[in-house]
Amino acid sequence: MSRSLRVCVIASSTFPVVQPFAGGMESMTHALVRGLSARGHEVTLFAAPGSDPALGVRELPVADLTVSDGAWTDPNAPTRRWMSEHHAYLALMLDLARTGGERFDVVHNNSLHHLPVAMAPAISVPVVTTLHTPPVPWLESAVALATDPGRFVAVSRHTSEAWAHVTPSRTILNGVDLDAWRRGPGGGPAVWSGRVVPEKAPHLAIDACRAAGVPLVLAGPVSDLAYVEREIWPRLGDGVTYAGHLGAEDLAALVGSASVALVTPEWDEPYGLVAAEAMACGTPVAAFARGALPEVVGPAGVLATPGSVPDLARAVRAAAGIDRSLVRAHAVRTCSIDRMLDEYEALFVEITGSVAA
């Protein structure tokens, strides 16, 4: 390219961008920053405290807020956490409004906060926002009121269509590092990975594997202890185990050794990174047909009626028979991090007027 780009990436303030990742958005942000930097771009990441220092991160000052005792007596006051995150993003956006044009060529908002969208018109360089969720009211409000909220990217066609009534968006599927998520031997227990929360419904994965007579290993951070104590701990045993919150290398080894990977959302999954990671390992997917999963999984798995344990048990048995080489080939075609980086780089070049060599 004619010159490297100076890219400001704004991440979520909720979870640090560091392994083991709290979720798919943190994993995607880490891969994006590392990949753009490796391609010669100057990337500055604003992220939650505790993020990977190797990324050259500048911490969002989430805890740096003093509000008077009198202010907290307001009966309609938000939580301290909400105010701290609002304060952190407001400070960042005001700083970018003052001097962002001198320091950056493009701002990539990879957070879920409304202020980077609402204040995009105040920044003198292009702003790109990636839509990682279905429509939410605070982002819809920001888009409606901003005179020029910038450009939008959706992580799947499904997510783009869900946002179409609010704003047009370009679809750029997320990607995974195919060198880190290598083809594994399979043949082991089924696997479920992700944040252990109600909307991901790992309890349904347990019930389906038990109905199918297939052992299961769960892996991921416990993000809702009450749910886990109610629905997960009582179901463990009899072929079902919990491996904990694993680092990327250990998780890739577990997924690669699995006979099938289950993805069981009880909401419309915007992309489904755990499905892409499994397919990169050659592990076929049994998933509820919700959100973007039909689009992402394609021929590399078997879909089930959302919420149906008997149908998911059928999908588990059927998916285990899919040729692992075909699953890996599908991931190489559609889920590569290099493909994702190519598309983001092309967008940044397009909107900044830079010329790629």
C-alpha positions as CSV (number, residue, x, y, z in Angstrom):
1,M,0.0,0.0,0.0
2,S,1.1,3.6,-0.5
3,R,1.2,4.2,3.3
4,S,0.2,2.6,6.5
5,L,-3.0,3.8,8.2
6,R,-3.3,5.2,11.7
7,V,-6.2,3.2,13.1
8,C,-8.0,4.0,16.4
9,V,-9.9,0.9,17.6
10,I,-12.4,1.4,20.4
11,A,-13.2,-1.8,22.2
12,S,-15.8,-2.8,24.8
13,S,-15.2,-1.4,28.4
14,T,-16.9,-4.4,29.9
15,F,-14.3,-7.2,29.4
16,P,-10.6,-6.9,28.8
17,V,-9.2,-7.9,25.4
18,V,-6.9,-10.7,26.7
19,Q,-6.8,-14.5,26.7
20,P,-8.7,-16.4,27.9
21,F,-11.3,-14.3,26.1
22,A,-14.6,-13.5,27.8
23,G,-16.4,-13.8,24.5
24,G,-16.3,-13.6,20.7
25,M,-16.2,-9.8,20.5
26,E,-13.0,-9.7,22.6
27,S,-11.4,-12.5,20.5
28,M,-12.3,-10.7,17.3
29,T,-10.9,-7.4,18.5
30,H,-7.6,-9.1,19.5
31,A,-7.3,-10.7,16.1
32,L,-8.2,-7.5,14.3
33,V,-5.6,-5.4,16.2
34,R,-2.9,-8.0,15.9
35,G,-3.6,-8.6,12.2
36,L,-3.7,-4.9,11.2
37,S,-0.5,-4.2,13.1
38,A,1.2,-7.1,11.4
39,R,0.2,-5.6,8.0
40,G,2.1,-2.4,8.9
41,H,-0.7,-0.2,10.2
42,E,-0.3,1.9,13.3
43,V,-3.1,0.7,15.6
44,T,-4.1,2.2,18.9
45,L,-6.5,0.2,21.0
46,F,-8.7,1.8,23.7
47,A,-9.9,-1.1,25.8
48,A,-10.9,-2.2,29.3
49,P,-8.3,-2.3,32.0
50,G,-6.4,-5.6,32.0
51,S,-6.2,-5.9,28.3
52,D,-3.2,-7.5,26.6
53,P,-0.3,-5.1,26.8
54,A,1.2,-6.6,23.7
55,L,-1.5,-4.8,21.7
56,G,-0.2,-1.4,22.8
57,V,-3.5,-0.8,24.6
58,R,-4.5,2.5,26.2
59,E,-6.9,1.7,29.0
60,L,-10.4,3.2,29.1
61,P,-10.5,4.8,32.6
62,V,-13.6,2.9,33.6
63,A,-13.0,3.4,37.4
64,D,-11.7,7.0,37.1
65,L,-14.9,8.8,38.1
66,T,-15.8,10.9,41.2
67,V,-19.4,11.8,41.7
68,S,-20.6,13.6,44.8
69,D,-22.5,11.8,47.5
70,G,-25.4,14.2,46.9
71,A,-25.6,13.2,43.2
72,W,-26.0,9.5,44.2
73,T,-29.0,10.4,46.3
74,D,-30.9,11.0,43.1
75,P,-33.5,8.1,43.1
76,N,-33.2,7.8,39.3
77,A,-29.4,7.6,39.3
78,P,-27.9,4.8,37.2
79,T,-25.5,2.3,38.6
80,R,-21.9,3.2,39.5
81,R,-20.7,0.8,36.8
82,W,-22.9,2.5,34.1
83,M,-21.7,5.9,35.1
84,S,-18.1,4.8,35.0
85,E,-18.4,3.4,31.5
86,H,-20.3,6.4,30.3
87,H,-17.6,8.7,31.8
88,A,-14.8,6.6,30.1
89,Y,-16.4,6.8,26.7
90,L,-17.3,10.4,27.0
91,A,-13.7,11.3,28.0
92,L,-12.4,9.3,25.0
93,M,-14.8,10.8,22.5
94,L,-14.2,14.4,23.6
95,D,-10.5,13.8,23.3
96,L,-10.9,12.4,19.8
97,A,-13.1,15.4,18.9
98,R,-10.3,17.7,19.9
99,T,-7.2,16.0,18.4
100,G,-8.3,12.7,16.8
101,G,-7.9,14.2,13.3
102,E,-4.2,14.9,14.0
103,R,-3.5,11.4,15.3
104,F,-5.6,9.0,13.3
105,D,-6.8,8.3,9.7
106,V,-9.9,6.2,10.7
107,V,-11.7,5.4,14.0
108,H,-13.1,1.8,14.2
109,N,-15.8,1.5,16.9
110,N,-15.8,-2.1,18.0
111,S,-17.7,-1.5,21.2
112,L,-21.4,-1.7,22.1
113,H,-21.6,1.8,23.6
114,H,-23.8,4.5,22.1
115,L,-21.4,7.4,22.5
116,P,-18.9,6.6,19.7
117,V,-21.9,6.5,17.3
118,A,-23.6,9.6,18.7
119,M,-20.4,11.6,18.7
120,A,-19.1,10.4,15.4
121,P,-20.0,13.7,13.7
122,A,-17.7,15.6,16.1
123,I,-14.6,13.6,14.8
124,S,-12.8,14.9,11.7
125,V,-11.9,11.5,10.4
126,P,-14.1,8.6,9.2
127,V,-15.8,6.4,11.8
128,V,-16.7,2.8,11.2
129,T,-18.9,0.9,13.7
130,T,-19.1,-2.9,13.7
131,L,-22.6,-4.1,14.7
132,H,-22.0,-7.2,16.9
133,T,-25.6,-7.5,18.2
134,P,-29.2,-7.4,17.1
135,P,-30.7,-3.9,17.3
136,V,-30.6,-2.3,20.8
137,P,-32.5,0.9,21.8
138,W,-29.5,3.0,22.8
139,L,-27.6,2.4,19.5
140,E,-30.8,2.9,17.5
141,S,-31.2,6.3,19.3
142,A,-27.6,7.3,18.6
143,V,-27.9,6.5,14.9
144,A,-31.2,8.4,14.6
145,L,-29.8,11.6,16.2
146,A,-26.3,11.7,14.8
147,T,-26.2,13.8,11.6
148,D,-23.4,11.6,10.2
149,P,-22.9,8.5,12.4
150,G,-20.3,7.1,10.0
151,R,-20.2,3.7,8.2
152,F,-21.5,0.5,9.6
153,V,-20.3,-3.1,9.3
154,A,-22.4,-6.1,10.3
155,V,-20.8,-9.4,11.3
156,S,-23.3,-11.4,9.2
157,R,-25.9,-11.0,6.6
158,H,-28.5,-11.9,9.2
159,T,-27.3,-9.0,11.5
160,S,-27.2,-6.6,8.5
161,E,-30.8,-7.4,7.7
162,A,-31.8,-7.0,11.3
163,W,-30.4,-3.5,11.3
164,A,-31.7,-2.5,7.8
165,H,-34.6,-0.5,9.2
166,V,-32.0,1.6,11.2
167,T,-29.0,1.9,8.9
168,P,-27.4,0.2,5.9
169,S,-24.3,-1.8,6.6
170,R,-21.6,-3.8,4.8
171,T,-21.3,-7.4,5.8
172,I,-17.9,-8.6,6.9
173,L,-18.0,-12.0,8.5
174,N,-15.8,-12.5,11.5
175,G,-12.7,-14.7,11.1
176,V,-10.6,-17.1,13.1
177,D,-6.8,-17.7,13.0
178,L,-6.6,-21.0,11.0
179,D,-3.1,-21.6,12.3
180,A,-4.2,-21.4,15.9
181,W,-7.4,-23.4,15.3
182,R,-5.9,-26.3,13.5
183,R,-7.6,-29.5,12.3
184,G,-7.8,-32.0,15.1
185,P,-8.3,-35.8,15.2
186,G,-11.8,-35.8,16.5
187,G,-13.3,-38.9,18.0
188,G,-13.6,-37.6,21.5
189,P,-16.6,-36.4,23.5
190,A,-18.8,-33.6,22.1
191,V,-17.9,-30.1,23.2
192,W,-19.8,-26.9,24.1
193,S,-17.8,-23.7,24.5
194,G,-18.6,-20.1,25.2
195,R,-19.8,-17.9,28.1
196,V,-21.9,-20.0,30.5
197,V,-25.0,-17.8,30.5
198,P,-28.8,-18.5,30.0
199,E,-28.9,-17.0,26.5
200,K,-26.2,-19.5,25.4
201,A,-28.2,-22.3,27.0
202,P,-25.5,-24.9,27.6
203,H,-28.1,-26.8,29.8
204,L,-29.8,-27.7,26.5
205,A,-26.6,-29.0,25.1
206,I,-26.3,-31.3,28.2
207,D,-29.8,-32.6,27.8
208,A,-29.4,-33.2,24.1
209,C,-26.1,-35.1,24.5
210,R,-27.5,-37.2,27.3
211,A,-30.5,-38.0,25.0
212,A,-28.1,-38.9,22.2
213,G,-25.9,-41.1,24.4
214,V,-22.9,-38.9,23.7
215,P,-20.5,-37.6,26.4
216,L,-20.0,-33.9,26.6
217,V,-17.3,-31.4,27.9
218,L,-18.3,-27.8,28.6
219,A,-15.7,-25.0,28.6
220,G,-16.0,-21.3,29.2
221,P,-16.3,-18.6,31.8
222,V,-19.1,-18.6,34.3
223,S,-20.8,-15.3,33.7
224,D,-24.0,-16.0,35.6
225,L,-23.4,-17.9,38.7
226,A,-27.1,-18.2,39.7
227,Y,-27.9,-19.8,36.3
228,V,-25.0,-22.2,36.6
229,E,-25.9,-23.2,40.1
230,R,-29.5,-23.8,39.0
231,E,-29.0,-25.4,35.6
232,I,-25.4,-26.6,35.1
233,W,-23.9,-28.0,38.3
234,P,-26.8,-30.3,39.0
235,R,-26.5,-31.8,35.4
236,L,-22.8,-32.6,35.7
237,G,-21.7,-36.2,35.9
238,D,-22.9,-39.3,34.0
239,G,-20.6,-38.4,31.0
240,V,-20.8,-34.5,31.4
241,T,-17.9,-32.6,32.7
242,Y,-16.9,-28.9,33.0
243,A,-13.3,-28.1,31.9
244,G,-13.3,-24.5,33.1
245,H,-12.3,-21.3,31.3
246,L,-9.5,-22.4,29.0
247,G,-6.8,-20.4,27.2
248,A,-6.9,-20.4,23.4
249,E,-4.4,-23.2,23.0
250,D,-6.0,-25.6,25.4
251,L,-9.5,-24.8,24.1
252,A,-8.4,-25.4,20.5
253,A,-7.0,-28.8,21.5
254,L,-10.2,-29.7,23.2
255,V,-12.4,-28.6,20.3
256,G,-10.1,-30.4,17.8
257,S,-10.4,-33.6,19.7
258,A,-14.2,-33.4,19.9
259,S,-16.5,-35.5,17.7
260,V,-19.0,-32.7,17.4
261,A,-19.5,-29.1,18.7
262,L,-22.8,-27.9,20.0
263,V,-24.0,-24.3,19.6
264,T,-27.3,-23.7,21.5
265,P,-28.4,-20.1,21.6
266,E,-31.7,-19.0,22.9
267,W,-31.3,-15.7,21.1
268,D,-30.5,-14.7,17.5
269,E,-26.8,-15.3,17.5
270,P,-25.3,-12.4,15.4
271,Y,-22.4,-14.5,14.1
272,G,-21.4,-17.6,16.2
273,L,-17.6,-17.5,16.6
274,V,-17.6,-20.8,18.5
275,A,-19.0,-22.5,15.4
276,A,-16.3,-21.0,13.2
277,E,-13.6,-22.1,15.7
278,A,-15.0,-25.6,15.7
279,M,-15.1,-25.8,12.0
280,A,-11.6,-24.6,11.7
281,C,-10.6,-27.6,13.8
282,G,-12.5,-29.9,11.4
283,T,-15.1,-30.5,14.1
284,P,-18.7,-30.6,12.7
285,V,-21.4,-28.5,14.3
286,A,-24.8,-29.3,15.7
287,A,-26.6,-26.0,16.2
288,F,-30.0,-24.5,16.7
289,A,-31.0,-22.7,13.5
290,R,-31.1,-19.2,15.0
291,G,-29.6,-15.9,13.9
292,A,-26.5,-16.2,11.6
293,L,-25.8,-19.9,12.4
294,P,-27.4,-21.3,9.3
295,E,-25.3,-18.8,7.3
296,V,-22.1,-19.6,9.1
297,V,-22.4,-23.4,9.5
298,G,-23.6,-24.2,6.0
299,P,-22.6,-27.8,5.0
300,A,-20.2,-28.2,7.9
301,G,-22.9,-29.2,10.4
302,V,-26.5,-30.1,11.1
303,L,-29.1,-27.6,12.2
304,A,-31.9,-28.3,14.7
305,T,-35.2,-26.7,15.5
306,P,-34.5,-23.9,18.0
307,G,-35.1,-25.0,21.6
308,S,-35.9,-28.6,20.7
309,V,-33.7,-31.0,22.7
310,P,-34.9,-34.1,20.7
311,D,-34.1,-32.5,17.4
312,L,-30.7,-31.3,18.7
313,A,-29.9,-34.9,19.8
314,R,-30.7,-36.0,16.3
315,A,-28.4,-33.3,14.9
316,V,-25.6,-34.4,17.3
317,R,-25.7,-37.9,16.0
318,A,-25.9,-36.8,12.3
319,A,-23.2,-34.2,12.5
320,A,-20.7,-36.6,14.0
321,G,-20.7,-38.4,10.7
322,I,-19.6,-35.5,8.5
323,D,-16.2,-35.8,6.9
324,R,-13.8,-33.6,9.0
325,S,-11.7,-32.6,5.9
326,L,-14.9,-31.1,4.4
327,V,-15.6,-29.2,7.6
328,R,-12.1,-27.7,7.7
329,A,-12.3,-26.8,4.0
330,H,-15.5,-24.9,4.6
331,A,-13.8,-23.0,7.4
332,V,-10.8,-22.1,5.2
333,R,-13.2,-20.8,2.5
334,T,-15.4,-18.7,4.8
335,C,-13.9,-18.2,8.2
336,S,-10.3,-17.1,7.7
337,I,-8.9,-14.2,9.7
338,D,-7.0,-13.1,6.6
339,R,-10.2,-12.8,4.7
340,M,-11.7,-10.7,7.5
341,L,-8.6,-8.5,7.6
342,D,-8.6,-8.0,3.8
343,E,-12.2,-6.8,3.9
344,Y,-11.7,-4.4,6.8
345,E,-8.5,-3.1,5.2
346,A,-10.2,-2.5,1.9
347,L,-13.0,-0.6,3.7
348,F,-10.5,1.6,5.5
349,V,-8.6,2.3,2.3
350,E,-11.9,3.1,0.5
351,I,-13.1,5.6,3.1
352,T,-9.8,7.3,3.8
353,G,-8.8,7.7,0.1
354,S,-5.6,5.7,0.6
355,V,-4.3,3.6,-2.2
356,A,-3.3,0.0,-1.7
357,A,-0.3,-1.3,-3.7
